[in-house]
Amino acid sequence: MTDDVEKKEASGNQEESFAELFEAFGSDISHDVRQGDKIEGKIIAVGTNSVYVSTGSKSDGVVDKAELLDENGELPVAVGDTLELYVVSMTESEIILSKALSGAGTLDLIEEASFNKTPVEGKVTETIKGGFSVDIMGKRAFCPVSQIDIKYVETPEDYVGQQLSFIITRFSESGRNIVISRRDLLNREIKASREAFLKDLKEGDTCQGRVVKLMPYGAFIELAPGVEGMAHISELSWSRVDKAEEVLAPDETVTVKVLKIEARDKQESPKISLSLKQMSSDPWERAVDTIRPGDQFTGKVVRLAPFGAFVEIEPGVDGLVHLSEMSHTRRIVKAEDAVSQGEHIQVVVKEINPDQKRISLSMKDALDDPWSGVTAKYQPGQPVEGTVEKREQFGLFINLEPGITALLPASLMGKSATSADFDKLKPGDTVSLVVENTDEDARRISLAPTDLKEKDNWKPFVPSEKKSLGTMGSLLMEAMEKNKK
């Protein structure tokens, strides 16, 4: 009984060993691999100049490593990754693979490549009418100028001598009429690259891109072949930007943050919103700790408004200079009367509100106030000379010095012995007057004519010390003394 069991086990082991041997033998049987075939295989090794790929046959495939490098000169694949390649040629020991068919080939192979849309390599030999003459596997082919690239071709001569990959779009007249396109192949590669890139892209990601176009409203940035995003002008910098050219240049490489990805109907690529400024912290976070009321800055006027001017005192930090804070010496009606956009001016911080991101600034506080000490300088009764600024119904505004304007009331002009002369005055004329009163706190000075018709009107405008009564007064006093005796 025991012998029977041992015989059965031995028989089972022999069957299992035979099956393993058969499977191993079968794995060495070469698949029917032919020149021009497209294969899919895993990378089994990466050498200094070559990448080795499993072909599913006894012979491994080898592809030139340089052919697989990306635009940065790096190998984007590794051992275990799967590649789709074409059989270019075969030897007893290895199979030569490539991303496109190349070398000398039969018309049948070229026709098959046309049917299967297999990429083929060709050398651009010369420019001809409407396009290029290209040597494809020993045969002459024609590539229209519009099909040599995805971009507009300005100098066709630049392509002559280049070894490029193409798709055969027409094969007729037994190979005497072969038309090829590189544009279709590039679009196909871009589509595959775009799909792979978008699959992993998500909002909040940071990535590098190349500036491809500047517009009045922002910049278009290429994130990957066939994938573009747009950074609005408000997202280019924390500072105010009027033109994208102030911040970026075409072909410049930048790092951006993905703000939003929106799918668009009937379009292959989604709408991608980008930001450059969010790659750095908000400058207002720093301003809270560094800017205080009373601080003085040299700032740049970045925008004019009906109520004042916005001045950038630090990159990304603006403050407002109200019209009333622009000048001690004159009344400002429009901001452009005092400053111009782009001008650098001195300002003082009056107030800061970090929560609302608002700063009140003053140009006046950065200058000396001409009204300081005006009471001592312009005393009642003091003769002055000024220039007429403007005429109003209630009187004339007279400029005494830069920043100091006084009022000559119409009521006092009418009491002057020469009131008609005041009616003739116009802006720019010079006039002599006396100070009636001064109010430094209210920043007001009232003037009066030097000659008034009404009795005793001169008394408020003369110095308080006693004056001689004159000859008539002396005689009157002497007569009164005689009467007393």
C-alpha positions in Angstrom: 0.0 0.0 0.0 2.8 2.4 0.9 4.6 1.6 -2.4 1.5 2.5 -4.4 1.3 5.9 -2.7 5.0 6.6 -3.3 4.7 5.7 -6.9 1.7 8.0 -7.4 3.6 10.9 -5.7 6.7 10.3 -7.9 4.5 10.2 -11.0 2.9 13.5 -9.9 6.3 15.1 -9.4 7.4 14.0 -12.8 4.3 15.5 -14.4 4.8 18.8 -12.6 8.4 19.0 -13.6 7.5 18.2 -17.2 4.9 21.0 -17.2 7.5 23.5 -15.9 10.0 22.5 -18.5 7.4 22.8 -21.2 6.4 26.3 -20.0 10.0 27.3 -19.9 10.6 25.9 -23.4 7.5 27.6 -24.6 8.7 31.0 -23.3 11.8 30.7 -25.4 9.8 30.3 -28.6 10.2 33.6 -30.6 7.1 35.5 -31.3 6.6 36.5 -34.9 8.4 39.9 -34.7 8.9 41.7 -38.0 10.5 44.9 -39.1 8.0 47.7 -38.8 6.0 46.0 -36.0 4.8 48.1 -33.1 5.5 46.4 -29.8 4.8 47.1 -26.2 7.4 46.0 -23.7 8.7 46.7 -20.2 12.1 48.3 -19.5 14.4 45.6 -18.0 17.6 47.7 -17.8 18.9 51.2 -18.4 22.5 51.5 -19.6 24.8 54.4 -20.3 23.7 54.9 -23.9 20.9 52.3 -24.3 17.6 51.2 -22.8 16.8 47.5 -22.9 13.2 46.4 -23.4 11.5 43.0 -23.1 10.0 42.1 -26.5 8.2 38.9 -25.6 10.7 36.9 -27.6 14.1 35.2 -27.0 15.8 38.5 -28.0 15.6 41.6 -26.0 15.0 45.0 -27.6 17.3 47.9 -27.4 16.5 51.6 -28.0 18.9 54.5 -28.1 18.7 56.3 -24.7 19.0 59.7 -26.3 15.8 59.1 -28.2 13.8 58.8 -25.0 15.2 61.9 -23.2 12.8 64.8 -22.5 13.3 68.5 -23.4 15.3 68.9 -20.2 17.7 66.1 -21.2 16.4 63.7 -18.5 15.1 60.2 -18.9 11.4 60.3 -17.8 11.1 56.4 -17.6 12.6 53.8 -15.4 13.0 50.0 -15.0 9.5 48.4 -15.0 7.8 51.2 -17.1 6.1 50.1 -20.3 7.1 51.6 -23.7 5.5 51.5 -27.1 8.2 51.3 -29.8 8.7 50.1 -33.4 10.9 47.4 -34.7 13.5 49.1 -36.9 15.8 46.1 -37.6 16.7 42.7 -36.1 19.9 40.6 -35.6 20.4 37.2 -34.1 21.2 38.7 -30.7 18.9 41.8 -30.4 16.0 43.7 -31.8 16.7 47.4 -32.6 13.7 49.5 -31.5 12.8 53.2 -32.1 10.0 55.6 -31.6 9.8 55.8 -35.4 10.8 53.6 -38.4 14.0 54.6 -40.1 16.7 53.4 -42.5 16.2 51.8 -45.9 12.9 50.0 -46.3 10.8 48.4 -49.0 7.7 50.0 -50.5 5.6 47.4 -48.8 7.0 48.5 -45.4 6.4 52.2 -46.2 2.8 51.4 -47.4 2.2 49.4 -44.2 3.5 52.3 -42.2 1.0 54.6 -44.0 -1.9 52.2 -43.4 -1.0 51.8 -39.7 -0.1 55.5 -39.1 3.3 54.3 -37.9 5.9 57.1 -37.4 8.8 57.1 -39.9 12.0 59.0 -39.7 13.1 61.2 -42.6 15.7 63.8 -43.5 14.6 67.1 -44.9 16.8 67.5 -48.0 15.6 70.8 -49.5 12.8 73.4 -49.7 10.6 73.2 -52.8 7.4 75.0 -53.9 4.8 74.7 -51.2 6.9 72.6 -48.8 9.9 70.3 -48.4 11.5 67.3 -50.1 12.1 64.6 -47.5 14.0 61.3 -47.7 11.9 58.6 -46.1 13.6 55.2 -45.9 15.3 55.8 -49.2 12.2 57.2 -50.9 11.3 60.7 -51.8 8.3 62.2 -50.0 6.7 65.6 -49.9 5.8 67.5 -46.7 3.7 70.7 -47.1 5.1 73.7 -45.3 2.0 73.9 -43.1 2.6 70.3 -41.9 6.3 70.6 -40.9 5.5 72.1 -37.5 2.6 73.1 -35.2 3.8 76.8 -35.2 4.0 79.2 -38.1 7.1 78.6 -40.2 8.9 81.9 -40.9 12.2 80.6 -42.2 11.7 77.2 -44.0 15.5 76.9 -44.6 16.0 76.2 -40.9 14.5 72.7 -41.3 16.8 71.6 -44.1 19.2 68.9 -43.0 17.2 68.0 -39.9 16.3 64.3 -39.1 12.6 64.4 -38.0 9.8 62.0 -37.5 6.7 62.0 -39.7 3.3 60.3 -40.4 2.6 59.2 -43.9 -0.7 60.7 -44.9 -0.8 59.6 -48.5 0.8 56.7 -50.4 -0.3 56.3 -54.0 1.0 55.5 -57.5 3.1 52.6 -56.2 5.1 54.9 -54.0 5.7 57.7 -56.5 3.4 60.0 -54.6 4.1 60.0 -50.8 2.9 62.9 -48.7 3.9 63.1 -45.0 3.1 65.3 -42.0 5.1 66.1 -38.9 2.3 68.3 -37.6 -0.1 65.4 -37.2 2.5 63.4 -35.3 3.3 66.4 -33.0 -0.4 66.9 -32.3 -0.7 63.2 -31.4 2.3 63.4 -29.0 1.0 66.6 -27.5 -2.4 65.1 -26.9 -0.9 62.1 -25.1 1.3 64.4 -23.1 -1.5 66.7 -22.3 -3.8 63.9 -21.1 -1.0 62.5 -18.9 -0.2 65.9 -17.4 -3.9 66.9 -16.7 -4.6 63.6 -15.1 -2.3 64.5 -12.2 -2.8 68.2 -12.1 -4.9 69.6 -9.2 -5.8 73.0 -7.7 -3.2 74.3 -5.3 -0.3 72.6 -7.2 2.8 74.6 -8.0 4.6 74.0 -11.3 7.0 75.6 -13.7 5.9 77.1 -17.0 7.0 79.2 -20.0 5.5 82.6 -20.8 4.0 82.2 -24.3 1.9 85.3 -24.7 1.4 88.7 -23.0 -2.0 90.3 -23.2 -3.5 93.6 -21.7 -5.4 91.4 -19.1 -2.6 89.0 -18.2 -0.2 86.3 -19.4 -0.6 82.9 -21.0 1.8 80.3 -19.6 2.6 76.9 -21.0 2.7 74.3 -18.3 3.3 71.3 -20.5 3.1 70.7 -24.3 -0.5 71.5 -25.3 -1.4 72.8 -21.8 -1.7 76.5 -21.1 -3.0 78.5 -18.2 -3.7 82.2 -17.7 -2.4 84.4 -14.9 -4.7 87.5 -14.7 -2.9 90.8 -14.4 -4.0 91.1 -10.8 -2.2 87.8 -10.0 1.1 88.8 -11.5 2.4 90.7 -8.5 1.4 92.0 -5.1 2.3 95.4 -6.4 -0.1 97.2 -8.8 0.6 96.2 -12.4 -0.7 98.2 -15.4 0.9 96.1 -18.1 2.1 92.4 -18.0 5.3 93.5 -19.7 6.2 95.3 -16.4 6.6 91.9 -14.7 7.2 89.2 -17.4 8.9 88.7 -20.8 8.1 86.2 -23.6 9.8 82.8 -23.2 10.6 83.5 -19.5 10.4 80.5 -17.2 8.3 81.1 -14.1 6.9 79.2 -11.1 3.2 79.5 -10.7 0.4 78.3 -8.4 -2.7 76.6 -9.9 -5.7 78.5 -8.5 -8.6 76.9 -10.4 -9.2 74.2 -13.1 -12.5 74.5 -14.9 -13.8 72.0 -17.5 -15.0 73.6 -20.7 -17.7 72.1 -22.9 -16.6 70.9 -26.4 -13.0 71.7 -25.7 -10.1 69.4 -25.0 -8.3 71.5 -22.5 -9.8 72.9 -19.3 -9.5 76.6 -18.3 -6.6 76.9 -15.8 -6.2 80.0 -13.7 -2.7 80.7 -12.4 -1.0 83.0 -9.9 2.6 84.3 -9.7 2.1 86.5 -6.7 0.8 83.7 -4.5 4.2 82.1 -4.7 5.2 84.6 -2.0 3.5 85.8 1.2 1.1 88.7 1.3 3.2 91.9 2.1 0.4 93.2 4.3 1.2 90.5 6.8 4.6 92.1 7.2 3.3 95.7 7.0 1.3 95.2 10.2 4.6 94.8 12.2 6.8 97.3 10.3 4.6 100.4 9.4 3.5 102.8 12.1 1.7 106.2 12.1 4.2 109.0 11.7 6.6 106.9 9.5 7.8 108.7 6.5 8.4 107.0 3.1 9.4 107.7 -0.5 6.5 106.2 -2.4 5.5 105.7 -6.0 2.1 107.1 -7.3 0.4 104.0 -8.7 -3.1 105.2 -9.4 -5.0 108.5 -9.5 -8.6 108.7 -8.3 -11.2 111.5 -8.1 -10.6 111.7 -4.3 -6.9 111.4 -4.2 -3.8 109.3 -5.2 -2.8 105.8 -4.3 0.9 105.6 -3.3 2.9 102.4 -3.0 5.1 102.7 0.0 6.4 99.1 0.0 6.0 96.4 -2.7 2.4 95.4 -2.6 1.4 97.9 0.1 -0.6 101.0 -1.1 -1.9 104.0 0.8 -4.2 106.8 -0.1 -3.3 110.5 -0.1 -6.6 112.4 0.0 -6.9 115.6 -1.9 -7.0 117.5 1.4 -3.6 116.1 2.3 -1.8 117.0 -0.8 -0.8 120.7 -0.3 -0.5 123.4 2.3 -0.1 126.1 -0.3 -3.1 125.6 -2.6 -6.5 123.9 -2.8 -6.2 120.7 -4.8 -9.4 119.9 -6.9 -7.9 117.0 -8.9 -5.1 114.7 -7.9 -3.3 115.2 -11.3 -2.9 118.9 -10.4 -0.5 117.9 -7.6 1.0 114.5 -8.7 1.4 112.3 -11.8 1.2 108.5 -12.1 4.6 106.9 -11.7 6.0 109.9 -9.8 8.0 109.3 -6.5 6.9 111.5 -3.6 7.5 111.9 0.1 4.5 110.9 2.3 3.9 110.4 6.0 1.6 107.6 7.5 -1.4 109.2 9.3 -3.4 106.1 10.0 -3.2 102.3 9.3 -6.0 99.7 9.3 -4.6 96.2 8.8 -7.9 94.5 8.8 -9.2 96.5 5.9 -5.7 96.8 4.4 -6.0 100.6 4.3 -3.4 103.3 5.0 -4.0 107.0 5.1 -1.1 109.1 3.9 -0.2 112.8 3.8 2.0 114.8 1.6 1.4 117.9 3.7 2.8 116.3 6.8 6.1 115.6 5.0 6.5 119.4 4.3 6.8 122.5 6.5 3.4 124.2 7.3 3.4 127.8 6.1 0.6 128.7 8.5 2.8 127.9 11.5 3.5 131.2 13.4 1.3 133.2 11.0 -0.2 135.2 13.9 3.1 136.8 14.8 3.9 137.4 11.2 0.7 139.1 10.2 -0.7 141.4 12.9 -3.8 143.6 12.7 -3.0 147.0 11.1 0.1 145.7 9.4 0.5 146.9 5.8 0.8 144.0 3.3 1.1 143.5 -0.4 -0.4 140.6 -2.2 -1.5 139.1 -5.6 -5.1 138.6 -6.6 -5.8 134.9 -6.9 -9.5 134.9 -7.8 -12.7 136.9 -7.4 -15.9 135.7 -5.6 -19.2 137.4 -4.8 -18.1 137.8 -1.2 -14.7 139.3 -2.0 -11.2 138.8 -3.4 -8.7 136.1 -2.5 -5.3 137.6 -2.1 -2.1 135.5 -2.0 0.4 136.9 0.5 3.0 134.2 0.1 3.2 130.6 -1.0 0.6 128.7 1.0 -0.9 131.8 2.6 -4.1 133.2 1.0 -6.2 135.9 2.7 -9.7 137.4 2.0 -10.5 141.0 1.3 -14.3 141.1 2.0 -16.6 142.8 -0.6 -18.2 144.7 2.3 -14.9 146.5 3.1 -14.1 147.2 -0.5 -17.3 149.1 -0.8 -16.2 151.4 2.1 -12.9 152.3 0.4 -12.5 155.8 -1.1 -11.1 154.0 -4.2 -13.7 151.2 -4.3 -13.9 151.5 -8.1 -10.2 150.5 -8.4 -11.0 147.2 -6.6 -13.6 146.4 -9.2 -11.0 146.6 -11.9 -8.6 144.1 -10.3 -8.1 140.7 -12.0 -6.1 137.6 -11.1 -2.4 138.3 -11.1 -2.7 142.0 -10.2 -0.8 143.3 -7.2 -2.6 145.2 -4.5 -1.6 147.0 -1.2 -3.8 146.4 1.9 -3.7 146.1 5.7 -4.4 143.1 7.9 -7.7 143.3 9.7 -7.4 140.1 11.8 -5.6 136.7 11.8 -6.9 133.3 13.0 -4.0 130.8 12.9 -6.1 127.9 14.1 -8.8 128.4 11.5 -6.1 129.2 8.9 -7.8 132.5 8.0 -6.6 136.1 7.4 -8.9 139.0 6.7 -7.7 142.1 4.9 -9.0 145.7 4.5 -8.3 148.6 2.2 -5.8 151.2 3.4 -8.3 154.0 3.0 -11.9 153.8 4.3 -14.6 156.5 4.0 -16.4 156.0 7.3 -15.1 157.8 10.4 -12.9 156.0 12.9 -12.6 152.9 10.6 -8.8 153.4 10.7 -8.6 152.8 14.4 -8.6 149.0 14.4 -5.8 148.9 11.8 -3.1 151.0 13.5 -0.6 150.0 16.2 -1.8 150.4 19.7 0.9 152.9 20.8 -0.1 156.6 21.1 0.4 158.8 18.1 0.7 162.7 17.8 -2.6 164.4 17.1 -1.1 166.7 14.5 -1.2 170.5 14.1 -5.0 170.9 14.1 -5.3 168.9 17.3 -2.6 171.0 19.0 -4.4 174.3 18.2 -7.7 172.9 19.5 -6.1 171.8 22.8 -4.5 175.2 23.3 -7.8 177.0 22.7 -9.5 174.8 25.3 -6.8 175.6 27.9 -7.2 179.4 27.4 -11.0 179.1 28.0 -10.3 177.3 31.3 -8.2 180.2 32.5 
